[in-house]
Amino acid sequence: MTEGQSRVSREIYDLHMLIFWICCIIGVMVYLVILWSILTHRRSVHPEPAKFHDNVTLEIVWTVIPSIILLAMAWPSVRVLSEMYDHSEGEVNIKVTGHQWKWRYEYLDETGPDRVNFFSSLATPRDEINNIDEKSENYLLEVDEPLTIPVNTRVRFLITANDVLHSWWVPDFAVKQDAIPGMVNTAWTVAEKTGIFRGQCAELCGKDHGFMPIVVNVVEKPEFEAWKATKLAAAAEMREAQNRDWSKEELYELGEKVYGQHCVACHQVNGQGIPPAFPSLVGDGIVLDDLEKHVDIVLNGVSGTGMAAFGGQLSAAELAAVITYERLAWGNEEKGDGRIVTPKEIIQMQSGGGAQ
Amino acid sequence: MTQQTAAASTATAGAPAQGGAAAHHDDHHDHGPAKGLTRWLYTTNHKDIGTLYLLLTLVLFFIGGLFAMVIRAELFTPGLQFVEPNFFNQMTTLHGLVMVFGVAMPGFVGMANWQIPMMIGAPDMALPRLNNLSFWILPFAFLLLLSTTFMEGGGVNFGWTFYAPLSTTYAPDSVTFFIFAIHIMGASSIMGSINIIVTILNMRAPGMTLMKMPLFVWSWLITAYLLLLAMPVLAAVVTMMLMDIHFGTSFFNAAGGGDPVLFQHVFWFFGHPEVYILILPAFGIISEVLPTFSRKPLFGYASMVYAMASIAILSVLVWAHHMFTVGMPLAGELFFMLATMVIAVPTGVKIFNWVATMFKGSLTFETPMLFSIAFVVLFTCGGLSGLMLAIAPADFQYHDTYFVVAHFHYVLVPGVIFGMYAGAYYWLPKWFGFMYDETLGKLHFWLSFVSVNVLFFPQHFVGLAGMPRRIPDYALQFADYNMISSLGAFAFGLSQVIFLVVLMKLKSGAKATDKVWDEPQGLEWTLPSPPPYHSFTTPPKVEQ
């Protein structure tokens, strides 16, 4: 088991090793008696079987002794468990949301208009998964943007999900907590070393359950502050950018990136999806000629299907960009009406203008 | 088909030419079965129905095994080789459902059908028509379940535990067929267990008090009560799913005021007794086989019965140990942790009793004995890893990893399946009157024993190293152990074909004596091999 690098993870590791050795000793004792019987009480060497079939003393002994061993195991377990169940606020508080099939991290401690808020999804290229390219060292355990936390700081995670159950697991912190839609679970850690720590989703969440890793980058406090400042500046810039005019090319470029992060798992790189669960976007009537419907689906999702509502997940610029991209890519531009949508229009619709 | 129906109606009309034996049903006590396919369709005979159950089990064992082979082939090396992730999920789901509901459960029901009337000195089961019905709805349930794979939108892909909302809002349309199939399986189990309880409580031979019953009968009495308790809960949970999917309720949807965690509580309230439903009859079989080949009475009969009863009672108090990471209150975690640890005590008692049964015996190692000893050894291993999983803080690291997969396969494969094989090799000569091929049986055992460990032991290591379960592809550090595990799986799968050969060669084996083994205890051995169609037409006398 991973020994990990927080106090709790080491305590769990010690507990694990303790019960592991107790179990080994019990197992070996049982096996030795069986082996002894097999070797010396076989018919060829022991033709006359004994006749006993009860021994009250013996039976009491092997009921009481295991009970005492169990009590000895229970005591440290209760202590460690109580420590893990400390839900008090952390110095850094992060909301972790499981989505099919990526994680979203929101830092909750900012008071300004912007928050550090981003998605973290698998960075391993499809060609490595499909055995076309050679697999890199951190195959399936690498993300585009890791969660960044400061070292030696109490970090509390508020864990929830957007669609189905997920489970956020980083073995090095011994944090594993189910992410449940509509519920918020808490977990915490104090990372004691800087470095990169990797984990995976631990609850079956559909098709790409095996492809939504977790990467945590533990950095020194000043570095964390600097990182946060950059992210906040970028967020402020993005907020400004929504209100300016975007060219078709700019939207297409950003859209391609957003598509690669959020849409590609279901609708595939070539836009053809995996019908019938995940429909093709190539030459589809809505994508070609019905801009209003297209915007509505991307913003509000389609209930009862895997199509999530992206309105609350992405910025207006990203939404406009990805819709634009879908309407222009894969030859859709030539076949359809070629209409695109701008960030401003998205903002207008979201503020009650007209996704209806 | 029409021909057979005609044959049946002439038989009931009393035409002597065809099916004469069935026609004189009321005149003779000692008659054989009807002829042809109708014998199997209309049969109310406990042996015929037992055989049908066991045949269905065998077919489903190979189908479920095939799914496992697909899983292990995909996991042989990192990367996606053979199947899409969604199809992989269908394979894990169907493998689990088929093995639990299609192999472990009906397999032991089949053995109960064959053995219980013979062991308690009865002519047949108490409710023969119910018996027929509870078998014949089963094949249709599995046809329905398996057919979902070919449906538009794909088959069931949410794991055998089918957690909502993946199995409700986000499920393929075929989930409705799955719900119906589960309902049918549940109905079959409930009818089967009612039949078993009624038979055991009412049809024992004079003098056979409860505490004189063979342990296999005891294990089934307890199992049947657990089934009666657990299966309606399963029916409830799938009905709630059905309502959520089709009738707009929100049992498991937080947005509508429900709670996805409720699903897990209800499911595991069924699910935990279920795992003891699977293992208790195996306990019973082992307690029959070990004394025979140790030539020494079972050690601690009474404590074996009490241990099984306490395991059964505790099993309904520990369901949430499957959900330690779900965010329960601390008090809940502690209760379920401690209650789970308590189960180790009666389980330990059983293992010590089995070991003490062998101790100072006069052991021989025929195939049933080999499977039974392997059961004790490997079930101990699975039991101890279960104890580790009970420790809630450590479970935060074990939960949903391959460590769990290794644990429950250790109790289910060398546990349930080896128990079933021990029973099969032990009773086959009695049932059909021919000795199986001992060399083939031993070959079957040794290959299975070695490969099952190659298959599942490395999974402990990848689990502790951090490999989550139910993933079609994995990081590179897990590659070596997965390859070993897959090789073990292929070897284990192939070894099971030997059992088919054993069955096919059965009829060319030597004639079995009535006792078959040296000095086996129990009423079934007082009957000829094979036993008459209606086991005991006059009740035997059991010594007081």
HADDOCK unambig.tbl for C-alpha pairs under 7 A between the chains (distance, minus, plus):
assign (segid A and resid 1 and name CA) (segid B and resid 464 and name CA) 4.46 0.50 0.50
assign (segid A and resid 1 and name CA) (segid B and resid 465 and name CA) 5.47 0.50 0.50
assign (segid A and resid 2 and name CA) (segid B and resid 465 and name CA) 6.46 0.50 0.50
assign (segid A and resid 12 and name CA) (segid B and resid 393 and name CA) 6.35 0.50 0.50
assign (segid A and resid 12 and name CA) (segid B and resid 394 and name CA) 5.59 0.50 0.50
assign (segid A and resid 16 and name CA) (segid B and resid 394 and name CA) 6.04 0.50 0.50
assign (segid A and resid 19 and name CA) (segid B and resid 388 and name CA) 6.44 0.50 0.50
assign (segid A and resid 23 and name CA) (segid B and resid 384 and name CA) 5.85 0.50 0.50
assign (segid A and resid 27 and name CA) (segid B and resid 380 and name CA) 6.93 0.50 0.50
assign (segid A and resid 27 and name CA) (segid B and resid 381 and name CA) 6.97 0.50 0.50
assign (segid A and resid 31 and name CA) (segid B and resid 377 and name CA) 6.83 0.50 0.50
assign (segid A and resid 34 and name CA) (segid B and resid 355 and name CA) 6.17 0.50 0.50
assign (segid A and resid 37 and name CA) (segid B and resid 358 and name CA) 6.39 0.50 0.50
assign (segid A and resid 37 and name CA) (segid B and resid 359 and name CA) 5.29 0.50 0.50
assign (segid A and resid 37 and name CA) (segid B and resid 360 and name CA) 6.69 0.50 0.50
assign (segid A and resid 41 and name CA) (segid B and resid 359 and name CA) 6.92 0.50 0.50
assign (segid A and resid 41 and name CA) (segid B and resid 360 and name CA) 5.47 0.50 0.50
assign (segid A and resid 41 and name CA) (segid B and resid 361 and name CA) 5.73 0.50 0.50
assign (segid A and resid 41 and name CA) (segid B and resid 362 and name CA) 5.44 0.50 0.50
assign (segid A and resid 41 and name CA) (segid B and resid 363 and name CA) 6.00 0.50 0.50
assign (segid A and resid 42 and name CA) (segid B and resid 362 and name CA) 5.11 0.50 0.50
assign (segid A and resid 42 and name CA) (segid B and resid 363 and name CA) 4.15 0.50 0.50
assign (segid A and resid 42 and name CA) (segid B and resid 364 and name CA) 6.04 0.50 0.50
assign (segid A and resid 43 and name CA) (segid B and resid 362 and name CA) 4.37 0.50 0.50
assign (segid A and resid 43 and name CA) (segid B and resid 363 and name CA) 4.97 0.50 0.50
assign (segid A and resid 43 and name CA) (segid B and resid 364 and name CA) 5.98 0.50 0.50
assign (segid A and resid 46 and name CA) (segid B and resid 362 and name CA) 5.59 0.50 0.50
assign (segid A and resid 47 and name CA) (segid B and resid 362 and name CA) 5.47 0.50 0.50
assign (segid A and resid 48 and name CA) (segid B and resid 362 and name CA) 6.23 0.50 0.50
assign (segid A and resid 49 and name CA) (segid B and resid 295 and name CA) 6.28 0.50 0.50
assign (segid A and resid 49 and name CA) (segid B and resid 296 and name CA) 6.16 0.50 0.50
assign (segid A and resid 49 and name CA) (segid B and resid 360 and name CA) 6.07 0.50 0.50
assign (segid A and resid 49 and name CA) (segid B and resid 361 and name CA) 4.35 0.50 0.50
assign (segid A and resid 49 and name CA) (segid B and resid 362 and name CA) 4.85 0.50 0.50
assign (segid A and resid 50 and name CA) (segid B and resid 296 and name CA) 6.67 0.50 0.50
assign (segid A and resid 50 and name CA) (segid B and resid 360 and name CA) 5.74 0.50 0.50
assign (segid A and resid 50 and name CA) (segid B and resid 361 and name CA) 5.86 0.50 0.50
assign (segid A and resid 51 and name CA) (segid B and resid 296 and name CA) 6.00 0.50 0.50
assign (segid A and resid 51 and name CA) (segid B and resid 297 and name CA) 6.96 0.50 0.50
assign (segid A and resid 53 and name CA) (segid B and resid 297 and name CA) 5.87 0.50 0.50
assign (segid A and resid 53 and name CA) (segid B and resid 298 and name CA) 6.07 0.50 0.50
assign (segid A and resid 53 and name CA) (segid B and resid 299 and name CA) 4.30 0.50 0.50
assign (segid A and resid 53 and name CA) (segid B and resid 300 and name CA) 5.95 0.50 0.50
assign (segid A and resid 54 and name CA) (segid B and resid 299 and name CA) 5.69 0.50 0.50
assign (segid A and resid 54 and name CA) (segid B and resid 300 and name CA) 5.09 0.50 0.50
assign (segid A and resid 62 and name CA) (segid B and resid 349 and name CA) 6.74 0.50 0.50
assign (segid A and resid 63 and name CA) (segid B and resid 345 and name CA) 6.19 0.50 0.50
assign (segid A and resid 63 and name CA) (segid B and resid 349 and name CA) 6.54 0.50 0.50
assign (segid A and resid 66 and name CA) (segid B and resid 345 and name CA) 6.34 0.50 0.50
assign (segid A and resid 67 and name CA) (segid B and resid 345 and name CA) 6.54 0.50 0.50
assign (segid A and resid 70 and name CA) (segid B and resid 341 and name CA) 6.88 0.50 0.50
assign (segid A and resid 77 and name CA) (segid B and resid 391 and name CA) 6.48 0.50 0.50
assign (segid A and resid 77 and name CA) (segid B and resid 393 and name CA) 6.31 0.50 0.50
assign (segid A and resid 78 and name CA) (segid B and resid 334 and name CA) 6.98 0.50 0.50
assign (segid A and resid 80 and name CA) (segid B and resid 393 and name CA) 6.54 0.50 0.50
assign (segid A and resid 81 and name CA) (segid B and resid 393 and name CA) 5.38 0.50 0.50
assign (segid A and resid 85 and name CA) (segid B and resid 330 and name CA) 6.69 0.50 0.50
assign (segid A and resid 129 and name CA) (segid B and resid 79 and name CA) 4.69 0.50 0.50
assign (segid A and resid 129 and name CA) (segid B and resid 80 and name CA) 5.93 0.50 0.50
assign (segid A and resid 130 and name CA) (segid B and resid 79 and name CA) 5.89 0.50 0.50
assign (segid A and resid 130 and name CA) (segid B and resid 80 and name CA) 5.46 0.50 0.50
assign (segid A and resid 131 and name CA) (segid B and resid 79 and name CA) 5.86 0.50 0.50
assign (segid A and resid 139 and name CA) (segid B and resid 475 and name CA) 5.48 0.50 0.50
assign (segid A and resid 139 and name CA) (segid B and resid 476 and name CA) 6.52 0.50 0.50
assign (segid A and resid 140 and name CA) (segid B and resid 474 and name CA) 6.82 0.50 0.50
assign (segid A and resid 140 and name CA) (segid B and resid 475 and name CA) 5.67 0.50 0.50
assign (segid A and resid 141 and name CA) (segid B and resid 475 and name CA) 6.73 0.50 0.50
assign (segid A and resid 164 and name CA) (segid B and resid 165 and name CA) 5.53 0.50 0.50
assign (segid A and resid 164 and name CA) (segid B and resid 166 and name CA) 5.56 0.50 0.50
assign (segid A and resid 171 and name CA) (segid B and resid 397 and name CA) 6.64 0.50 0.50
assign (segid A and resid 171 and name CA) (segid B and resid 466 and name CA) 6.98 0.50 0.50
assign (segid A and resid 174 and name CA) (segid B and resid 396 and name CA) 6.84 0.50 0.50
assign (segid A and resid 174 and name CA) (segid B and resid 397 and name CA) 6.11 0.50 0.50
assign (segid A and resid 176 and name CA) (segid B and resid 325 and name CA) 6.50 0.50 0.50
assign (segid A and resid 176 and name CA) (segid B and resid 396 and name CA) 5.78 0.50 0.50
assign (segid A and resid 177 and name CA) (segid B and resid 325 and name CA) 5.13 0.50 0.50
assign (segid A and resid 177 and name CA) (segid B and resid 326 and name CA) 6.42 0.50 0.50
assign (segid A and resid 178 and name CA) (segid B and resid 325 and name CA) 5.83 0.50 0.50
assign (segid A and resid 178 and name CA) (segid B and resid 326 and name CA) 5.14 0.50 0.50
assign (segid A and resid 181 and name CA) (segid B and resid 254 and name CA) 6.83 0.50 0.50
assign (segid A and resid 182 and name CA) (segid B and resid 254 and name CA) 5.07 0.50 0.50
assign (segid A and resid 182 and name CA) (segid B and resid 255 and name CA) 6.60 0.50 0.50
assign (segid A and resid 185 and name CA) (segid B and resid 327 and name CA) 5.84 0.50 0.50
assign (segid A and resid 202 and name CA) (segid B and resid 400 and name CA) 5.85 0.50 0.50
assign (segid A and resid 202 and name CA) (segid B and resid 468 and name CA) 5.68 0.50 0.50
assign (segid A and resid 203 and name CA) (segid B and resid 400 and name CA) 6.72 0.50 0.50
assign (segid A and resid 204 and name CA) (segid B and resid 470 and name CA) 6.59 0.50 0.50
assign (segid A and resid 205 and name CA) (segid B and resid 166 and name CA) 6.73 0.50 0.50
assign (segid A and resid 206 and name CA) (segid B and resid 158 and name CA) 6.84 0.50 0.50
assign (segid A and resid 207 and name CA) (segid B and resid 85 and name CA) 5.48 0.50 0.50
assign (segid A and resid 207 and name CA) (segid B and resid 86 and name CA) 4.83 0.50 0.50
assign (segid A and resid 208 and name CA) (segid B and resid 85 and name CA) 6.66 0.50 0.50
assign (segid A and resid 209 and name CA) (segid B and resid 471 and name CA) 6.51 0.50 0.50
assign (segid A and resid 210 and name CA) (segid B and resid 471 and name CA) 4.65 0.50 0.50
assign (segid A and resid 210 and name CA) (segid B and resid 472 and name CA) 6.44 0.50 0.50
assign (segid A and resid 210 and name CA) (segid B and resid 473 and name CA) 6.40 0.50 0.50
assign (segid A and resid 276 and name CA) (segid B and resid 153 and name CA) 5.75 0.50 0.50
assign (segid A and resid 277 and name CA) (segid B and resid 153 and name CA) 5.74 0.50 0.50
assign (segid A and resid 304 and name CA) (segid B and resid 169 and name CA) 5.27 0.50 0.50
assign (segid A and resid 304 and name CA) (segid B and resid 170 and name CA) 6.29 0.50 0.50
assign (segid A and resid 305 and name CA) (segid B and resid 170 and name CA) 5.94 0.50 0.50
assign (segid A and resid 306 and name CA) (segid B and resid 170 and name CA) 6.18 0.50 0.50
